[in-house]
Amino acid sequence: MGKTYSLVGLLGWLLLALPAAAHPSHSSYTEIDWNRAGDTLEVSMRIVPEELETALSWRSGTGKAVVLENEASSAPLIEAYLSETFQVRNAASELMPMKLVGMDISYAESWLYFTVTASSGDRLSLRNTVLQELESQQINRVRRLWRDADDSQVHRKNGQEQLLWDGG
């Protein structure tokens, strides 16, 4: 009788655990650092390629699926998307210009590389809403490389701008 209860308990636990384990993670990871001159933020963002393709396809308005394999056609779409969803503002609330400089696309994950023109002497804030229009549980982690390794920002849906750099 004891083995029957153990087996039933184990099967019940497995049935409850499987959906939780199968639930996909919705997150991006970003690293930011200053260039040597202190006039440009260098950004590397790891993102799930299928989710980015979905977001770009929704925004394109053509009804055609966007495929990241063709950098020439997808790069302008990615740059426009990032300019709306990864916004760095100065103390006067002016949006700092960004530019996509490259991407590394693979099945498991993709990396986007871009720069944001900004002054290290200015106070900067960040609003990161990348992929949050697709998934309400999307979490965007931002690691500022000038800070401790365990000090990262977390940007959730409907979150506020966060201080990125205090101006000196």
ZAFIZA-781784 format. One record per atom (N, C-alpha, C): residue number from 1; chain; y, x, z. Coordinates in Angstrom, 2 decimals. Example, Ala and Ser with C-alpha at 12.3 -4.5 7.8 and 13.67 -1.06 7.14 Angstrom:
BEGIN
(1,A,(-5.69,13.19,7.80))
(1,A,(-4.50,12.30,7.80))
(1,A,(-3.30,13.20,7.80))
(2,A,(-2.25,12.85,7.08))
(2,A,(-1.06,13.67,7.14))
(2,A,(0.03,12.90,7.87))
***
This chain:
BEGIN
(1,A,(-1.19,0.81,0.00))
(1,A,(0.00,0.00,0.00))
(1,A,(1.26,0.86,0.00))
(2,A,(1.24,1.98,0.70))
(2,A,(2.39,2.87,0.77))
(2,A,(2.73,3.46,-0.59))
(3,A,(1.69,3.79,-1.39))
(3,A,(1.93,4.35,-2.71))
(3,A,(2.54,3.30,-3.64))
(4,A,(2.16,2.04,-3.48))
(4,A,(2.70,0.99,-4.33))
(4,A,(4.19,0.83,-4.09))
(5,A,(4.60,0.81,-2.81))
(5,A,(6.02,0.69,-2.49))
(5,A,(6.79,1.90,-3.00))
(6,A,(6.21,3.08,-2.88))
(6,A,(6.88,4.29,-3.36))
(6,A,(7.07,4.25,-4.86))
(7,A,(6.02,3.80,-5.57))
(7,A,(6.09,3.72,-7.02))
(7,A,(7.11,2.67,-7.46))
(8,A,(7.12,1.53,-6.81))
(8,A,(8.08,0.48,-7.13))
(8,A,(9.50,0.97,-6.83))
(9,A,(9.68,1.65,-5.72))
(9,A,(10.99,2.18,-5.36))
(9,A,(11.47,3.21,-6.37))
(10,A,(10.56,4.09,-6.81))
(10,A,(10.90,5.11,-7.79))
(10,A,(11.28,4.47,-9.12))
(11,A,(10.49,3.49,-9.56))
(11,A,(10.80,2.80,-10.82))
(11,A,(12.14,2.07,-10.73))
(12,A,(12.41,1.43,-9.60))
(12,A,(13.70,0.75,-9.42))
(12,A,(14.86,1.73,-9.46))
(13,A,(14.70,2.87,-8.81))
(13,A,(15.75,3.88,-8.82))
(13,A,(15.98,4.39,-10.23))
(14,A,(14.91,4.64,-10.99))
(14,A,(15.04,5.12,-12.37))
(14,A,(15.76,4.09,-13.24))
(15,A,(15.43,2.82,-13.07))
(15,A,(16.09,1.79,-13.86))
(15,A,(17.58,1.71,-13.57))
(16,A,(17.96,1.95,-12.34))
(16,A,(19.38,1.94,-11.99))
(16,A,(20.08,3.22,-12.42))
(17,A,(19.38,4.33,-12.38))
(17,A,(19.99,5.62,-12.70))
(17,A,(20.14,5.85,-14.19))
(18,A,(19.26,5.32,-15.01))
(18,A,(19.31,5.58,-16.45))
(18,A,(20.61,5.11,-17.10))
(19,A,(21.09,3.89,-16.84))
(19,A,(22.37,3.50,-17.46))
(19,A,(23.52,4.40,-17.04))
(20,A,(23.53,4.82,-15.78))
(20,A,(24.61,5.70,-15.34))
(20,A,(24.53,7.05,-16.03))
(21,A,(23.32,7.57,-16.20))
(21,A,(23.15,8.86,-16.87))
(21,A,(23.46,8.75,-18.36))
(22,A,(23.21,7.60,-18.94))
(22,A,(23.42,7.42,-20.38))
(22,A,(24.88,7.13,-20.71))
(23,A,(25.68,6.78,-19.71))
(23,A,(27.08,6.47,-19.97))
(23,A,(27.79,7.73,-20.46))
(24,A,(28.41,7.65,-21.62))
(24,A,(29.07,8.84,-22.16))
(24,A,(30.31,9.21,-21.36))
(25,A,(30.59,10.48,-21.37))
(25,A,(31.80,10.97,-20.71))
(25,A,(32.95,10.90,-21.71))
(26,A,(34.08,10.43,-21.28))
(26,A,(35.26,10.35,-22.13))
(26,A,(36.32,11.26,-21.54))
(27,A,(36.39,12.47,-22.08))
(27,A,(37.35,13.42,-21.53))
(27,A,(37.74,14.46,-22.56))
(28,A,(38.90,15.04,-22.33))
(28,A,(39.33,16.20,-23.10))
(28,A,(39.68,17.29,-22.09))
(29,A,(39.69,18.51,-22.56))
(29,A,(40.05,19.64,-21.71))
(29,A,(41.05,20.48,-22.48))
(30,A,(42.17,20.79,-21.84))
(30,A,(43.24,21.53,-22.50))
(30,A,(43.63,22.74,-21.65))
(31,A,(43.83,23.86,-22.33))
(31,A,(44.38,25.06,-21.69))
(31,A,(45.73,25.35,-22.31))
(32,A,(46.70,25.68,-21.46))
(32,A,(48.06,25.96,-21.92))
(32,A,(48.51,27.29,-21.32))
(33,A,(49.16,28.10,-22.14))
(33,A,(49.76,29.34,-21.65))
(33,A,(51.02,29.63,-22.45))
(34,A,(51.87,30.49,-21.92))
(34,A,(53.08,30.91,-22.60))
(34,A,(52.77,32.08,-23.52))
(35,A,(53.47,32.17,-24.65))
(35,A,(53.38,33.37,-25.47))
(35,A,(54.19,34.47,-24.76))
(36,A,(54.11,35.69,-25.25))
(36,A,(54.77,36.83,-24.57))
(36,A,(56.28,36.66,-24.49))
(37,A,(56.88,36.09,-25.51))
(37,A,(58.35,35.93,-25.54))
(37,A,(58.83,34.83,-24.60))
(38,A,(57.94,33.93,-24.17))
(38,A,(58.33,32.85,-23.28))
(38,A,(59.08,31.72,-23.97))
(39,A,(58.90,31.61,-25.31))
(39,A,(59.58,30.53,-26.03))
(39,A,(58.63,29.55,-26.70))
(40,A,(57.33,29.72,-26.45))
(40,A,(56.34,28.84,-27.06))
(40,A,(55.15,28.68,-26.12))
(41,A,(54.72,27.43,-25.96))
(41,A,(53.47,27.15,-25.25))
(41,A,(52.34,27.20,-26.27))
(42,A,(51.29,27.91,-25.93))
(42,A,(50.10,27.98,-26.80))
(42,A,(49.03,27.10,-26.17))
(43,A,(48.54,26.14,-26.96))
(43,A,(47.67,25.09,-26.43))
(43,A,(46.33,25.11,-27.16))
(44,A,(45.24,25.03,-26.39))
(44,A,(43.89,24.88,-26.91))
(44,A,(43.30,23.64,-26.29))
(45,A,(42.86,22.69,-27.12))
(45,A,(42.32,21.43,-26.62))
(45,A,(40.90,21.21,-27.14))
(46,A,(39.98,21.02,-26.18))
(46,A,(38.59,20.67,-26.52))
(46,A,(38.47,19.16,-26.49))
(47,A,(37.89,18.61,-27.56))
(47,A,(37.86,17.17,-27.73))
(47,A,(36.55,16.77,-28.41))
(48,A,(36.10,15.56,-28.18))
(48,A,(34.90,15.05,-28.84))
(48,A,(35.28,14.67,-30.27))
(49,A,(34.68,15.29,-31.27))
(49,A,(35.13,15.08,-32.65))
(49,A,(34.99,13.63,-33.13))
(50,A,(33.93,12.95,-32.76))
(50,A,(33.75,11.57,-33.22))
(50,A,(34.84,10.66,-32.66))
(51,A,(35.25,10.90,-31.43))
(51,A,(36.31,10.07,-30.84))
(51,A,(37.65,10.33,-31.52))
(52,A,(37.93,11.59,-31.85))
(52,A,(39.16,11.90,-32.56))
(52,A,(39.14,11.28,-33.96))
(53,A,(38.00,11.34,-34.63))
(53,A,(37.89,10.72,-35.96))
(53,A,(38.15,9.21,-35.88))
(54,A,(37.62,8.57,-34.85))
(54,A,(37.85,7.13,-34.66))
(54,A,(39.33,6.85,-34.45))
(55,A,(39.98,7.61,-33.58))
(55,A,(41.41,7.39,-33.32))
(55,A,(42.24,7.60,-34.58))
(56,A,(41.93,8.65,-35.33))
(56,A,(42.67,8.91,-36.57))
(56,A,(42.41,7.84,-37.61))
(57,A,(41.19,7.36,-37.69))
(57,A,(40.85,6.30,-38.65))
(57,A,(41.60,5.02,-38.32))
(58,A,(41.68,4.67,-37.06))
(58,A,(42.41,3.48,-36.64))
(58,A,(43.88,3.60,-37.01))
(59,A,(44.44,4.78,-36.84))
(59,A,(45.87,4.98,-37.08))
(59,A,(46.21,5.13,-38.56))
(60,A,(45.24,5.51,-39.37))
(60,A,(45.55,5.79,-40.78))
(60,A,(46.00,4.54,-41.53))
(61,A,(45.48,3.39,-41.14))
(61,A,(45.88,2.15,-41.80))
(61,A,(45.27,1.94,-43.17))
(62,A,(44.46,2.87,-43.64))
(62,A,(43.86,2.74,-44.96))
(62,A,(42.51,2.03,-44.93))
(63,A,(41.92,1.94,-43.74))
(63,A,(40.59,1.35,-43.63))
(63,A,(39.49,2.34,-43.93))
(64,A,(39.85,3.55,-44.31))
(64,A,(38.86,4.59,-44.59))
(64,A,(38.65,5.46,-43.36))
(65,A,(37.41,5.90,-43.21))
(65,A,(37.08,6.79,-42.09))
(65,A,(37.68,8.18,-42.33))
(66,A,(38.25,8.74,-41.28))
(66,A,(38.76,10.11,-41.34))
(66,A,(37.65,11.04,-40.90))
(67,A,(37.40,12.07,-41.70))
(67,A,(36.38,13.06,-41.39))
(67,A,(37.08,14.39,-41.15))
(68,A,(36.82,15.00,-40.02))
(68,A,(37.52,16.22,-39.63))
(68,A,(37.10,17.46,-40.43))
(69,A,(36.03,17.37,-41.19))
(69,A,(35.54,18.53,-41.92))
(69,A,(36.54,19.04,-42.97))
(70,A,(37.37,18.16,-43.48))
(70,A,(38.34,18.55,-44.50))
(70,A,(39.68,18.82,-43.82))
(71,A,(39.94,20.09,-43.50))
(71,A,(41.14,20.44,-42.75))
(71,A,(42.42,20.09,-43.51))
(72,A,(42.39,20.24,-44.82))
(72,A,(43.60,19.97,-45.61))
(72,A,(44.05,18.52,-45.47))
(73,A,(43.10,17.58,-45.43))
(73,A,(43.48,16.17,-45.34))
(73,A,(43.63,15.69,-43.90))
(74,A,(42.87,16.28,-42.97))
(74,A,(42.94,15.78,-41.59))
(74,A,(44.01,16.48,-40.75))
(75,A,(44.41,17.69,-41.10))
(75,A,(45.40,18.42,-40.29))
(75,A,(46.72,17.66,-40.13))
(76,A,(47.31,17.10,-41.19))
(76,A,(48.56,16.35,-40.99))
(76,A,(48.37,15.12,-40.09))
(77,A,(47.21,14.48,-40.19))
(77,A,(46.93,13.32,-39.33))
(77,A,(46.81,13.74,-37.88))
(78,A,(46.13,14.87,-37.64))
(78,A,(45.96,15.37,-36.27))
(78,A,(47.32,15.76,-35.69))
(79,A,(48.12,16.45,-36.47))
(79,A,(49.44,16.87,-35.98))
(79,A,(50.30,15.66,-35.62))
(80,A,(50.30,14.65,-36.46))
(80,A,(51.07,13.43,-36.17))
(80,A,(50.52,12.73,-34.92))
(81,A,(49.20,12.69,-34.79))
(81,A,(48.58,12.07,-33.62))
(81,A,(48.95,12.81,-32.34))
(82,A,(48.86,14.14,-32.37))
(82,A,(49.19,14.93,-31.18))
(82,A,(50.67,14.80,-30.81))
(83,A,(51.53,14.70,-31.81))
(83,A,(52.96,14.57,-31.50))
(83,A,(53.28,13.25,-30.77))
(84,A,(52.40,12.27,-30.90))
(84,A,(52.58,10.99,-30.21))
(84,A,(51.81,10.91,-28.89))
(85,A,(50.77,11.71,-28.73))
(85,A,(49.89,11.56,-27.56))
(85,A,(49.89,12.76,-26.62))
(86,A,(50.49,13.86,-27.03))
(86,A,(50.59,15.05,-26.19))
(86,A,(52.06,15.48,-26.23))
(87,A,(52.83,14.92,-25.31))
(87,A,(54.28,15.08,-25.38))
(87,A,(54.81,15.94,-24.23))
(88,A,(55.47,17.02,-24.62))
(88,A,(56.15,17.89,-23.67))
(88,A,(57.65,17.61,-23.81))
(89,A,(58.29,17.34,-22.67))
(89,A,(59.73,17.06,-22.66))
(89,A,(60.43,18.03,-21.72))
(90,A,(61.67,18.35,-22.08))
(90,A,(62.48,19.23,-21.24))
(90,A,(63.21,18.40,-20.18))
(91,A,(64.05,19.05,-19.39))
(91,A,(64.77,18.38,-18.29))
(91,A,(65.70,17.28,-18.80))
(92,A,(66.18,17.40,-20.04))
(92,A,(67.05,16.38,-20.63))
(92,A,(66.23,15.27,-21.30))
(93,A,(64.91,15.29,-21.10))
(93,A,(63.97,14.31,-21.66))
(93,A,(63.86,14.40,-23.18))
(94,A,(64.22,15.55,-23.73))
(94,A,(64.07,15.76,-25.18))
(94,A,(62.64,16.18,-25.47))
(95,A,(62.08,15.61,-26.52))
(95,A,(60.72,15.92,-26.92))
(95,A,(60.68,17.30,-27.59))
(96,A,(59.82,18.16,-27.11))
(96,A,(59.70,19.51,-27.66))
(96,A,(58.78,19.47,-28.89))
(97,A,(59.18,20.15,-29.98))
(97,A,(58.38,20.10,-31.21))
(97,A,(57.06,20.83,-31.07))
(98,A,(56.03,20.25,-31.68))
(98,A,(54.71,20.87,-31.67))
(98,A,(54.24,21.09,-33.09))
(99,A,(53.31,22.04,-33.24))
(99,A,(52.78,22.37,-34.56))
(99,A,(51.31,22.73,-34.44))
(100,A,(50.47,22.07,-35.23))
(100,A,(49.05,22.40,-35.28))
(100,A,(48.89,23.73,-36.01))
(101,A,(48.19,24.68,-35.39))
(101,A,(48.01,25.99,-36.03))
(101,A,(46.57,26.27,-36.43))
(102,A,(45.63,25.43,-36.00))
(102,A,(44.24,25.63,-36.40))
(102,A,(43.32,24.67,-35.68))
(103,A,(42.08,24.66,-36.14))
(103,A,(41.06,23.85,-35.48))
(103,A,(39.69,24.43,-35.76))
(104,A,(38.81,24.21,-34.81))
(104,A,(37.42,24.66,-34.91))
(104,A,(36.57,23.42,-34.70))
(105,A,(36.03,22.90,-35.78))
(105,A,(35.31,21.62,-35.74))
(105,A,(33.81,21.89,-35.74))
(106,A,(33.10,21.29,-34.78))
(106,A,(31.64,21.36,-34.76))
(106,A,(31.11,20.04,-34.22))
(107,A,(29.82,19.84,-34.34))
(107,A,(29.22,18.57,-33.96))
(107,A,(29.38,18.29,-32.46))
(108,A,(29.12,19.28,-31.62))
(108,A,(29.13,19.07,-30.18))
(108,A,(30.54,18.89,-29.62))
(109,A,(31.47,19.71,-30.10))
(109,A,(32.84,19.63,-29.62))
(109,A,(33.74,20.27,-30.65))
(110,A,(34.98,19.91,-30.57))
(110,A,(35.97,20.49,-31.47))
(110,A,(37.12,21.04,-30.65))
(111,A,(37.73,22.10,-31.17))
(111,A,(38.90,22.69,-30.52))
(111,A,(40.07,22.56,-31.47))
(112,A,(41.20,22.11,-30.93))
(112,A,(42.45,22.04,-31.67))
(112,A,(43.38,23.08,-31.06))
(113,A,(44.07,23.81,-31.91))
(113,A,(45.00,24.84,-31.45))
(113,A,(46.39,24.49,-31.97))
(114,A,(47.34,24.40,-31.06))
(114,A,(48.70,24.07,-31.48))
(114,A,(49.70,24.72,-30.55))
(115,A,(50.93,24.74,-30.99))
(115,A,(52.01,25.33,-30.20))
(115,A,(53.07,24.27,-29.92))
(116,A,(53.78,24.48,-28.84))
(116,A,(54.92,23.63,-28.49))
(116,A,(56.09,24.57,-28.25))
(117,A,(57.15,24.39,-29.02))
(117,A,(58.34,25.21,-28.86))
(117,A,(59.10,24.74,-27.63))
(118,A,(59.28,25.65,-26.67))
(118,A,(59.96,25.31,-25.41))
(118,A,(60.47,26.59,-24.77))
(119,A,(61.40,26.45,-23.88))
(119,A,(61.96,27.60,-23.18))
(119,A,(61.35,27.71,-21.79))
(120,A,(60.92,28.91,-21.43))
(120,A,(60.35,29.10,-20.09))
(120,A,(61.42,28.97,-19.01))
(121,A,(62.68,28.95,-19.39))
(121,A,(63.76,28.76,-18.44))
(121,A,(64.06,27.30,-18.15))
(122,A,(63.39,26.40,-18.85))
(122,A,(63.64,24.96,-18.71))
(122,A,(62.51,24.29,-17.94))
(123,A,(62.83,23.25,-17.24))
(123,A,(61.82,22.42,-16.56))
(123,A,(61.14,21.55,-17.62))
(124,A,(59.81,21.52,-17.62))
(124,A,(59.06,20.78,-18.63))
(124,A,(58.08,19.80,-17.99))
(125,A,(57.95,18.65,-18.62))
(125,A,(56.96,17.67,-18.16))
(125,A,(56.01,17.35,-19.32))
(126,A,(54.83,16.86,-18.96))
(126,A,(53.79,16.55,-19.95))
(126,A,(53.28,15.15,-19.75))
(127,A,(53.13,14.44,-20.85))
(127,A,(52.45,13.14,-20.88))
(127,A,(51.32,13.29,-21.88))
(128,A,(50.08,13.21,-21.40))
(128,A,(48.89,13.42,-22.23))
(128,A,(48.09,12.13,-22.29))
(129,A,(48.22,11.40,-23.40))
(129,A,(47.49,10.13,-23.58))
(129,A,(46.46,10.23,-24.70))
(130,A,(46.02,11.43,-25.01))
(130,A,(45.05,11.65,-26.09))
(130,A,(43.80,10.79,-25.86))
(131,A,(43.44,10.02,-26.85))
(131,A,(42.25,9.16,-26.91))
(131,A,(42.23,8.02,-25.89))
(132,A,(43.30,7.83,-25.16))
(132,A,(43.31,6.77,-24.16))
(132,A,(43.44,5.39,-24.78))
(133,A,(43.82,5.31,-26.05))
(133,A,(43.85,4.02,-26.73))
(133,A,(42.44,3.54,-27.07))
(134,A,(41.47,4.45,-27.08))
(134,A,(40.08,4.10,-27.39))
(134,A,(39.29,3.69,-26.16))
(135,A,(39.53,4.38,-25.06))
(135,A,(38.69,4.22,-23.88))
(135,A,(39.55,4.23,-22.62))
(136,A,(39.46,3.18,-21.85))
(136,A,(40.28,3.09,-20.64))
(136,A,(39.87,4.11,-19.59))
(137,A,(38.65,4.64,-19.68))
(137,A,(38.17,5.63,-18.72))
(137,A,(38.44,7.07,-19.17))
(138,A,(39.16,7.25,-20.27))
(138,A,(39.46,8.58,-20.79))
(138,A,(40.21,9.40,-19.75))
(139,A,(39.73,10.61,-19.50))
(139,A,(40.38,11.54,-18.57))
(139,A,(40.73,12.80,-19.35))
(140,A,(41.98,13.20,-19.29))
(140,A,(42.46,14.40,-19.97))
(140,A,(42.86,15.43,-18.92))
(141,A,(42.08,16.49,-18.87))
(141,A,(42.35,17.58,-17.91))
(141,A,(43.18,18.65,-18.59))
(142,A,(44.16,19.15,-17.87))
(142,A,(45.04,20.19,-18.39))
(142,A,(45.04,21.36,-17.41))
(143,A,(44.68,22.50,-17.92))
(143,A,(44.65,23.74,-17.12))
(143,A,(45.80,24.62,-17.56))
(144,A,(46.74,24.86,-16.66))
(144,A,(47.86,25.75,-16.91))
(144,A,(47.41,27.15,-16.52))
(145,A,(47.28,28.04,-17.50))
(145,A,(46.66,29.34,-17.26))
(145,A,(47.48,30.24,-16.35))
(146,A,(48.71,29.93,-16.09))
(146,A,(49.52,30.71,-15.16))
(146,A,(49.28,30.31,-13.71))
(147,A,(48.48,29.26,-13.49))
(147,A,(48.17,28.76,-12.15))
(147,A,(46.74,29.16,-11.77))
(148,A,(46.35,28.90,-10.52))
(148,A,(44.99,29.16,-10.06))
(148,A,(43.99,28.37,-10.90))
(149,A,(42.78,28.91,-11.03))
(149,A,(41.75,28.29,-11.87))
(149,A,(41.38,26.89,-11.41))
(150,A,(41.46,26.61,-10.12))
(150,A,(41.08,25.28,-9.63))
(150,A,(42.25,24.30,-9.61))
(151,A,(43.41,24.73,-10.09))
(151,A,(44.60,23.88,-10.12))
(151,A,(44.78,23.32,-11.54))
(152,A,(44.28,22.11,-11.75))
(152,A,(44.44,21.48,-13.06))
(152,A,(45.03,20.09,-12.88))
(153,A,(45.69,19.63,-13.93))
(153,A,(46.25,18.29,-13.93))
(153,A,(45.23,17.32,-14.52))
(154,A,(45.26,16.10,-14.05))
(154,A,(44.41,15.04,-14.58))
(154,A,(45.33,13.93,-15.07))
(155,A,(45.17,13.58,-16.35))
(155,A,(45.97,12.53,-16.96))
(155,A,(45.04,11.35,-17.28))
(156,A,(45.33,10.22,-16.65))
(156,A,(44.54,9.00,-16.86))
(156,A,(45.40,7.96,-17.59))
(157,A,(44.72,6.91,-18.06))
(157,A,(45.41,5.83,-18.76))
(157,A,(46.51,5.25,-17.86))
(158,A,(47.65,4.98,-18.47))
(158,A,(48.83,4.43,-17.80))
(158,A,(49.40,5.38,-16.74))
(159,A,(49.06,6.65,-16.85))
(159,A,(49.60,7.63,-15.91))
(159,A,(51.01,8.04,-16.29))
(160,A,(51.69,8.64,-15.36))
(160,A,(53.06,9.08,-15.56))
(160,A,(53.09,10.50,-16.12))
(161,A,(54.26,10.89,-16.61))
(161,A,(54.47,12.29,-16.97))
(161,A,(54.25,13.13,-15.72))
(162,A,(53.75,14.34,-15.93))
(162,A,(53.55,15.26,-14.81))
(162,A,(54.32,16.54,-15.08))
(163,A,(54.77,17.16,-14.00))
(163,A,(55.47,18.43,-14.13))
(163,A,(54.53,19.47,-14.71))
(164,A,(54.92,20.06,-15.80))
(164,A,(54.11,21.10,-16.44))
(164,A,(54.59,22.48,-16.01))
(165,A,(55.90,22.67,-16.02))
(165,A,(56.52,23.97,-15.73))
(165,A,(57.83,23.71,-14.99))
(166,A,(58.08,24.45,-13.93))
(166,A,(59.26,24.16,-13.12))
(166,A,(60.52,24.92,-13.54))
(167,A,(60.46,25.66,-14.63))
(167,A,(61.65,26.29,-15.16))
(167,A,(61.91,27.69,-14.65))
(168,A,(60.90,28.36,-14.27))
(168,A,(61.16,29.73,-13.89))
(168,A,(60.15,30.24,-12.99))
***
